[in-house]
C-alpha cells in the first residue's frame, strides 16, 4: 500500500492548494446537482464508482468527491481540429442530466467552439485571453486529427486563418496537461486512413509534450471525465499503456469482459446478421467483431447512462480505439481471418490461440475450430 499512501498524500496536497484558489463558478457543485434532482448520496455513489474505475482503493472515494467540487479551479481549453464533434456529443448529449454532464458544466471551460456563444473575432480574443491568463495551468483537450501536409493548410481555423498545426503548437506550449479526446486526436482516425492525402496525425505526433490518448470513436464520457478527474486530483497524467492510453480505461480487451464471451468459449457464433444465433445472443466474431484485438472498457462502462454498447446492441466491435483501426480492422463486418494484423504483425491464427489465450482459459479445440472453420471453407 506504500505507493497508494504516497499517491493519497499527493492528492490531499494538490486539493488543498486548489481550495486556496478562488472558485470560478458562483454556484457550488452540490447545489448544481441538487437543482438537477441528484442527491448527495447519489454523488457519493458516483465518487465510489469513479474511484473503482480509476483502479484506486475505495479509501480514495472522498478524495474523488473533493476533486469534483474544486474542479472549477482547473481551467479547460477544448480545441476542435479535423473531426466531427462526436466526442463532445458523447459527453454532452444526455436525455437527462447525469453527474458526468453536470460536472462538465461545473468545470472552468474557458474555450469550446461548439458550446460557447462567441464567434469570429470575439472567439479568437477569448482563446488568446485564456491561453495567456492561465498559461502553465490549464488542461488542453484536443478533438480531431492534425493535418500536416502543405504546412498544415488543409485545416485553417477562425477569422485569422491560422492552421491547425499553428494553433496546436501555440496552445500546447502553455498547457499543464494535454488530452487527445477520441481516436482522431489520438491516432489520426478516419482522416489518417489510406491514402491520407492531408497527412493527418494524432496530437502526440505533432507536439513534443506528454499526451494522454483517449481512443474511441467516440470515447465513453466516463473515460473523458475520469481522465480530467485524475489530473484535478493528482496534478499529473495517469499511468499509460504503450499507445499513451490510460491503463485504467484501456488495460483490458473488449473480448475479456464481453457479455457474449461465454458464447465464444462454447463455439457458438452468429453466422450472418438476423439468423437464429443472432437472436440467441451468440458471439459476433464471424460477422466481424474485433473485440479480441481491441483494448477499451466499453463492455463495463457502456454508453448513454450505462445503457448499452455496440455488441450488446447486436453489432460487433469495430476496434475504433486502436491505432490505424480504419485500415487495420476493415472490413468491419468480416472476421480478420488469416490476414496479417498490421499493428501486431501476426496472423489471426496466432491471435486466436496465443493472444486470446485459449489454452489458458481451458477452451477446447472445438472453440478454435468454430472460429476459423469458415476461413478454411473459403480458401
ABEGO torsion letter per residue (X at the ends): XAAAAAAAAAAAAAAAAAAABBBABABBAAAAAAAAGBBAAAAAAAAAAAAAAAGBBAAAAAAAAAAAAAAAABBBBBBBBBBAGAAAAAAABBABBBAAAAAAAABBBABBAAABABBEAAAAAAAAAAAAAABGABBBBBBEBBBABGGGAABBBEAAGBBAAAAAAAAAAABABBBBBEAAAAAGEAAABOAGAAGBBBAAAABBBBBBBBBEOBBBAAAAAAAAAAAAAAGBBBBBBAAGBBAAAAABBAAAABAAAAAAAAGBBBABBGBAAAAAGBBAAAAGBAAAABBBAAAAAEBGGGABBAAAAGBBBAGAABBGAAAAAOBAABBAEABBBAAAGBBAAAAAAAAAGAAAAGBBAAAAAAAAAAAAAAX
